[in-house]
Amino acid sequence: MDRPYLDNEFESVVHQLNQEIDRLAFALKLDLSNHAPLHQFLLQEIDHEHDHFHKRETLKDLITLRGKISIELTSSR
């Protein structure tokens, strides 16, 4: 089997990823539908001393991961 996940398992993982992104964005008061602040958030360096450093860093990483998954799915079709 060359696919590590069956389609429904993959959809479940992506759904969980989206839920975690939504949860972190809500906690950080970041509107994911507003592209300009989101773009700025993704580009800026995060101060390691910031109170929400781990949440901010995790959110950036998860959004990046979701983008990479989207690119892979698009190129595999």
TORKOL-362873 format. One record per atom (N, C-alpha, C): residue in one letter; atom name; x, y, z. Coordinates in Angstrom, 1 decimal. Example, Ala and Ser with C-alpha at 12.3 -4.5 7.8 and 13.67 -1.06 7.14 Angstrom:
A:N:13.2:-5.7:7.8
A:CA:12.3:-4.5:7.8
A:C:13.2:-3.3:7.8
S:N:12.8:-2.2:7.1
S:CA:13.7:-1.1:7.1
S:C:12.9:0.0:7.9
//
This chain:
M:N:0.9:-1.2:0.0
M:CA:0.0:0.0:0.0
M:C:0.9:1.2:0.0
D:N:0.8:2.1:-1.0
D:CA:1.6:3.3:-1.1
D:C:1.0:4.5:-0.4
R:N:-0.2:4.4:0.0
R:CA:-0.8:5.6:0.7
R:C:-0.9:5.2:2.2
P:N:-0.2:6.1:3.1
P:CA:-0.2:5.7:4.5
P:C:-1.6:5.8:5.2
Y:N:-2.5:6.6:4.6
Y:CA:-3.9:6.7:5.1
Y:C:-4.9:6.4:4.1
L:N:-5.9:5.7:4.5
L:CA:-7.1:5.5:3.6
L:C:-7.7:6.9:3.5
D:N:-8.5:7.1:2.5
D:CA:-9.2:8.4:2.2
D:C:-9.9:8.9:3.5
N:N:-10.7:8.1:4.1
N:CA:-11.5:8.6:5.3
N:C:-10.6:8.9:6.5
E:N:-9.5:8.2:6.6
E:CA:-8.5:8.5:7.7
E:C:-7.8:9.8:7.4
F:N:-7.4:10.0:6.2
F:CA:-6.8:11.2:5.8
F:C:-7.7:12.4:6.0
E:N:-9.0:12.3:5.6
E:CA:-9.9:13.4:5.8
E:C:-10.1:13.7:7.3
S:N:-10.0:12.6:8.1
S:CA:-10.1:12.8:9.6
S:C:-8.9:13.6:10.1
V:N:-7.8:13.2:9.7
V:CA:-6.5:13.9:10.1
V:C:-6.6:15.4:9.7
V:N:-7.0:15.7:8.4
V:CA:-7.1:17.1:8.0
V:C:-8.1:17.8:8.7
H:N:-9.2:17.2:9.1
H:CA:-10.3:17.8:9.9
H:C:-9.7:18.2:11.2
Q:N:-9.0:17.3:11.9
Q:CA:-8.4:17.6:13.2
Q:C:-7.4:18.7:13.1
L:N:-6.6:18.7:12.0
L:CA:-5.7:19.8:11.8
L:C:-6.4:21.1:11.7
N:N:-7.5:21.2:10.9
N:CA:-8.3:22.4:10.8
N:C:-8.9:22.8:12.1
Q:N:-9.3:21.9:12.9
Q:CA:-9.9:22.2:14.2
Q:C:-8.8:22.8:15.1
E:N:-7.6:22.3:15.1
E:CA:-6.6:22.8:16.0
E:C:-6.2:24.2:15.5
I:N:-6.1:24.4:14.2
I:CA:-5.8:25.8:13.6
I:C:-6.9:26.8:14.1
D:N:-8.1:26.4:14.0
D:CA:-9.2:27.3:14.4
D:C:-9.2:27.6:15.9
R:N:-8.9:26.5:16.7
R:CA:-8.8:26.7:18.1
R:C:-7.7:27.7:18.5
L:N:-6.5:27.5:17.9
L:CA:-5.4:28.4:18.2
L:C:-5.6:29.8:17.7
A:N:-6.2:29.9:16.5
A:CA:-6.5:31.3:16.0
A:C:-7.5:32.0:16.9
F:N:-8.5:31.3:17.3
F:CA:-9.5:31.9:18.2
F:C:-8.8:32.4:19.5
A:N:-7.9:31.5:20.1
A:CA:-7.3:31.9:21.4
A:C:-6.3:33.1:21.2
L:N:-5.8:33.2:20.0
L:CA:-4.9:34.3:19.7
L:C:-5.6:35.5:19.1
K:N:-6.9:35.4:18.9
K:CA:-7.7:36.5:18.3
K:C:-7.2:36.8:16.9
L:N:-6.9:35.8:16.1
L:CA:-6.5:36.0:14.8
L:C:-7.6:35.6:13.8
D:N:-8.0:36.5:13.0
D:CA:-9.1:36.2:12.1
D:C:-8.5:35.5:10.8
L:N:-8.7:34.3:10.6
L:CA:-8.2:33.5:9.5
L:C:-8.7:33.9:8.2
S:N:-9.9:34.6:8.2
S:CA:-10.5:35.0:6.9
S:C:-9.9:36.4:6.4
N:N:-9.2:37.1:7.3
N:CA:-8.6:38.4:7.0
N:C:-7.2:38.1:6.5
H:N:-7.0:38.1:5.2
H:CA:-5.7:37.7:4.7
H:C:-4.5:38.6:5.0
A:N:-4.7:39.9:5.0
A:CA:-3.6:40.8:5.3
A:C:-2.9:40.5:6.7
P:N:-3.7:40.5:7.8
P:CA:-3.1:40.3:9.1
P:C:-2.6:38.8:9.2
L:N:-3.3:37.9:8.5
L:CA:-2.8:36.5:8.5
L:C:-1.4:36.4:7.8
H:N:-1.3:37.0:6.7
H:CA:0.0:37.0:6.0
H:C:1.1:37.7:6.8
Q:N:0.8:38.8:7.5
Q:CA:1.7:39.4:8.4
Q:C:2.1:38.5:9.5
F:N:1.1:37.9:10.1
F:CA:1.4:36.9:11.2
F:C:2.4:35.8:10.8
L:N:2.2:35.3:9.6
L:CA:3.0:34.2:9.1
L:C:4.4:34.7:8.8
L:N:4.6:35.9:8.4
L:CA:5.9:36.4:8.0
L:C:6.8:36.9:9.2
Q:N:6.1:37.3:10.2
Q:CA:6.8:38.0:11.3
Q:C:7.5:36.9:12.2
E:N:8.7:37.3:12.7
E:CA:9.4:36.5:13.7
E:C:8.6:36.6:15.0
I:N:8.6:35.5:15.8
I:CA:7.9:35.6:17.0
I:C:8.9:35.6:18.2
D:N:8.7:36.6:19.0
D:CA:9.6:36.8:20.2
D:C:9.4:35.6:21.1
H:N:10.5:34.9:21.4
H:CA:10.5:33.8:22.3
H:C:10.0:34.1:23.7
E:N:10.1:35.4:24.0
E:CA:9.6:35.8:25.4
E:C:8.1:36.2:25.4
H:N:7.5:36.1:24.2
H:CA:6.0:36.5:24.2
H:C:5.2:35.5:25.0
D:N:4.2:36.0:25.7
D:CA:3.4:35.1:26.5
D:C:2.8:33.9:25.8
H:N:2.4:34.1:24.5
H:CA:1.8:33.0:23.8
H:C:2.7:32.5:22.7
F:N:4.0:32.5:23.0
F:CA:5.0:32.0:22.0
F:C:4.7:30.6:21.4
H:N:4.4:29.7:22.3
H:CA:4.1:28.3:21.9
H:C:2.9:28.2:21.0
K:N:1.8:28.9:21.4
K:CA:0.6:28.9:20.6
K:C:0.8:29.5:19.3
R:N:1.5:30.7:19.2
R:CA:1.8:31.4:18.0
R:C:2.7:30.5:17.1
E:N:3.7:29.9:17.6
E:CA:4.6:29.1:16.8
E:C:3.9:27.9:16.3
T:N:3.1:27.2:17.1
T:CA:2.3:26.1:16.7
T:C:1.3:26.4:15.6
L:N:0.7:27.5:15.8
L:CA:-0.3:28.0:14.7
L:C:0.4:28.2:13.4
K:N:1.5:28.9:13.4
K:CA:2.3:29.1:12.2
K:C:2.7:27.8:11.5
D:N:3.1:26.9:12.3
D:CA:3.6:25.6:11.8
D:C:2.4:24.8:11.2
L:N:1.3:24.8:11.9
L:CA:0.1:24.1:11.4
L:C:-0.5:24.7:10.1
I:N:-0.5:26.0:10.0
I:CA:-1.0:26.7:8.8
I:C:0.0:26.3:7.7
T:N:1.3:26.3:7.9
T:CA:2.3:26.0:6.9
T:C:2.1:24.5:6.5
L:N:1.9:23.6:7.4
L:CA:1.6:22.2:7.1
L:C:0.4:22.1:6.3
R:N:-0.7:22.8:6.6
R:CA:-1.9:22.7:5.8
R:C:-1.7:23.2:4.4
G:N:-0.9:24.2:4.2
G:CA:-0.6:24.7:2.9
G:C:0.2:23.7:2.1
K:N:1.2:23.0:2.7
K:CA:2.0:22.0:2.1
K:C:1.1:20.8:1.7
I:N:0.2:20.4:2.5
I:CA:-0.8:19.3:2.2
I:C:-1.6:19.7:1.0
S:N:-2.1:20.9:1.0
S:CA:-2.9:21.4:-0.1
S:C:-2.2:21.4:-1.4
I:N:-0.9:21.8:-1.4
I:CA:-0.1:21.8:-2.6
I:C:0.1:20.4:-3.1
E:N:0.4:19.5:-2.2
E:CA:0.6:18.1:-2.5
E:C:-0.6:17.5:-3.2
L:N:-1.8:17.8:-2.6
L:CA:-3.0:17.2:-3.1
L:C:-3.3:17.8:-4.5
T:N:-3.0:19.0:-4.7
T:CA:-3.3:19.7:-6.0
T:C:-2.3:19.1:-7.0
S:N:-1.1:18.9:-6.7
S:CA:-0.1:18.4:-7.7
S:C:-0.3:16.9:-8.0
S:N:-1.0:16.1:-7.1
S:CA:-1.1:14.7:-7.3
S:C:-2.4:14.4:-8.1
R:N:-3.2:15.4:-8.4
R:CA:-4.4:15.1:-9.1
R:C:-4.2:15.3:-10.6
//
